[in-house]
Amino acid sequence: MTGFRRIESGGRVDRTLPLAFTYNGKALNGFAGDSLASALLANGQITIGRSFKYHRPRGFLSAGLEEPNGLFTLGSGAMTVPNAIGTVTELREALAARSQNAWPSPDFDVMAVNSWASPLFTAGFYYKTFMGPLQKSWMFYEPFIRRAAGLGRATEEKGNQRYDQRNTFCDILVIGSGPAGLAAGVVAAQAGARVIIAEQDFEAGGSLLCMNIGALETWRADCVARIAKCSNARLVTRATVQGLYDGKQAVMSIVDPATGNVRLEVIRFAAVINAVGAFERPLVFPNNDRPGVMLAGALRTYLNRFAIAPKQRAVIVTNNDSAYQAAFDLAEANVAVTIAEHRSSSSGELLAKAAQLGIAIFPNSGVADVLGHPAITAVRLGGRHAVTIECDALGVSGGWNPVVHLTSHGGIKPNYEPRIASFVPGGFAEGHFGAGSVLGHFGTLATIRDGVKAAQQALTYLDLNDGEEIEFPAIRADRAYGIQAAWTPVEGAESGKAFVDFQNDVTLKDVKQAHQEGYSNVEHLKRYTTLGMGTDQGKTSNVNALAIMAGLRGIDVANAGTTTFRPPFSPMTIGAIAGRSIGKHFRPTRRSPLHDWNEKNGATFIEAGPWLRAWYFAWAGSSPETAYIKEMELVRRGVGIADVSTLGKIDVQGPDAAEFLNRVYVNGFAKLPIGKARYGVMLNDDGVVLDDGTTSRISETQFYMTTTTAQAGEVMSWLEYLLQCHWRDLDVHVASLTDEWGGMAVSGKKSREALQLAFPDADVSNETLSYMGVKDVSFGGTTVRLMRLSFSGELAYEVHCPANYVQSLWEHIMRAAEPLGIKPYGLEALASLRIEKGHVAGLELDHRNTLDDLGLGKMAAKEKPYIGKELRFREAYQAPDRWSLVGLELLEPEKKLRGGSILFAASDEIKGHGRGYITSVTWSTELQKFIALGLYQGGLKHEGEEIVAAFPLKNEQARLKIVSPHFVDREGARLHA
Amino acid sequence: MLEARSPLGVAARFERPGVVLEEAADFTLTQVAGETGTLRKLLGKIPGKVGVAQEHDGRTIFKTGVKQLWIVGEAPAAADGVFVTPLSSSRTRIALSGGRARDVLAASVSIDFHEKHFKPGQFVMTGIHHTPVLIHSVGEQSFHIYAMRTFALAVWEWLSDAAEGL
């Protein structure tokens, strides 16, 4: 006879605004103001899902955020949202909801066969069953288990949902808009503080929404209106504070009612008022999970807020006074109500009122069993009155649990409060205040008083105006709570499954078994049974479980402790956490000032750190494997132009600039002539190579330093650190010019001709601009810096100018040198040309190699001090068997060389880490074979030896010869041409 | 003459209700560093603290660090004890304006941009989309964002996307 009916009048739903929605494809109707749960109940949908493990039929347990059973998948395709809590999902037109964990339907579910095999699925079932016989057995079983058990399934389709994030600031954050939160909000707002009142529901009012008391509704509406009038206050509904963090920071998720999109706000507050309320907890008795068994407060909410009542009869079972109000309201809605009272008696006032409404009360009684399938049809009482009562619904109240989660996020453990047989926050951090039922104060007037007081405390704390008192609603005095804890079933209870945790299908028997098997600490209990896990995180189960375990251990509940609550407070989509940092916004892309030109002229790009760099150009081919070779040939035989704007560039100026560089680089810079550049290497203070580059002297007191692309930021920070912390006496200033200046390499034997064509008024002859010469020329209204440097080993120049003009300058050089056949070349060719020349770069400068490892030891000055000099000579850094730079030539032409290959001596077994590895590899256009740079134990002492390169990922091996790393133009004739 | 090019393309502009993004190009930015007395002698007066820009003689002066200023406007002449670094190409200036401009900032930066706390003339050195920026309030609803040139397009796309979500 289970059933619910929509009452023709009353409630907060708007009957003039009907909403059409679907449930498992079936067209249904509800009203504006309904939750998905209330609309389903109004449509007779009592069984709305199947349980996690046993696939038992389940209905709604609650009317709020604590709901363990009523989870749905909303939407379809790319817009699928799994695990939406039906009790807090606002009904909207065309909402499409589907049940979860049930096939083909919640009413007939094939996997319900699990229930028959339930003796197998006891606590620790997975650990005992699926860990053998082999070590990796769990990996085999896991997919099958996840398919059989579980919650909703997320879509892998890309949707067009937006997940925005925002930073918000306020003086006072009020969490919750129940009577305490509203009172606090009004007082704080009217005092002029910047206030945010966050309410997770789609309507403000909290517990006031489930009461049918005119004076309270008037008070609620008045508070909301007062807050709305204050421009300094913001009352946000559909907004859940998911976490409270150190540094007075909270994270709040806000649901857009029209689209379901979630926005995350990071709130920095000066003070917070925690008015999050309390959740009602169930009682543990056999078959307490039958659809139609609900929390008593939920029955009251469905009645007063959503105008939904059990069809004819309801039973209320309680151990406290709060559930009586649910019974009274139901009776006044013409529902025949019976109360099973765990206590021997309740207050005279309640008894009198119950009698007046025709409510039968069975004291010293509880529920021994719940009858009916799939949903409730009757309740069998145990205890003193063993009677069976037919009913449509059973309202359960085991007491109320203050929501201690948010204070726990800050590391404050809850305290057990025997007065309310539950836990309260163990304290509040500085600037944090509590109000209302979160403190264990359950009367409406008491919570309003709390809210006013907390607001006044927060205002005082912030040195703001004292808050004024507000008008209290004209209602009768608060009733006593009168709880008598009841953790286990009454005497005479049947042996059916008595659920402690509904979402994870953890029963009283499971808790007892965990205790018997030694998992009696609450943290062990949680892991062994899964109790308290899942989307509801044990909001309805934790306290019962802790108390039951305490009883089994013979200790006080206070000593049993609690598990640790962590954010988020309620289920959140991962999308909300990722926010807009997805796709191209995942990280910022850095573009050279020549990016647009490269893009329009056939460049294929490659990510290099944050940079997007031109990898190769379409003129040379459509794949990198072939294009870079053509581009190399262009440079070796004619002239090419490449974007080198990504190089780090640093302005070093001041009277002591030369001395500064002389200390930073291993080689001498003190006497570098004006108009000359020098290659320099710097070590970190461990004596390991930090970076290399060329630095040009522009004037007596100014230098233009370039660094590698990869280390630009690190070198800049290093120089600043040295000047600010070590050498404050040096009068030097450094400034990053990486973004200010851009540049291009013009390389190849025709490069001088190219520059002559581009700058006819400048003398770029070998005599005036010799190798490593630097010259500033004025061209096109700006300064252009010509530097005769070569990364490729050919006659080459770098041409730099302020970034705004780089593209225009590049286009000019391209036009001028067109008769020479100039074309662009990309990063792949740039990096390959330098391998042929034997220049080290980022792959060799990996912060593990010393100067000597890289064959650069001889360039270090002997006399002068420089950073890293002392530690450079540590014994281990001078060991003869260090992995040192070598050149490598492939001896087997039919094979390919791969970067990262492990190097072995010819006689070695191919196993382990070998004697070194290949750092950089390329096809040599000069030698017509694969060549490489690598690090090899003992380095060039083995020159001429044949060794083996192994690439285990592809099971490849190749024979190589160790040679000098300088493959082309060892004498440097081309550089000096 | 070489032609100046912007990383944002030609006449970049983005508009949504309450938000306009456009490039405020053609500015001269110079970093000068030196002892306070020397800088004061060079520029007349200089701001004493970070956070509030000073406007005089056609220049906007930002104190950006210890003994360090940014000058938007005519570059000062070289002088003894003053380190001058031209930076006009290094930053792209994005003008953000409109009734919801502060909301765009709130979606991008964890700083309080409430009109009572971030008034015209004030500036902050902070980050947008993991890149350093200087944000200068030039009116009740108008802001200049100095973004690194090489990241300017990424910042522009981040800001315009933030505006889409308001």
Interface residues (C-beta under 8 A of the other chain):
Chain A: R162 D164 Q165 R166 N167 T168 F169 R194 R263 V266 R268 R580 K584 H585 R587 P588 T589 R590 R591 S592 P593 H595 D596 P610 W611 D651 Q653 G654 H733 A735 S736 L737 T738 D739 E740 W741 G742 F779 G780 G781 T782 C801 P802 A803 N804 Y805 V806 Q807 S808 L809 H812
Chain B: M1 L2 E3 A4 R5 S6 P7 G9 Q31 A33 F83 T85 P86 L87 S88 S89 S90 R91 D103 A106 A107 V109 S110 I111 D112 H114 H117 H129 H130 T131 M148 R149 T150 F151 L153 A154 V155 E157 W158 D161 A162 E164 G165
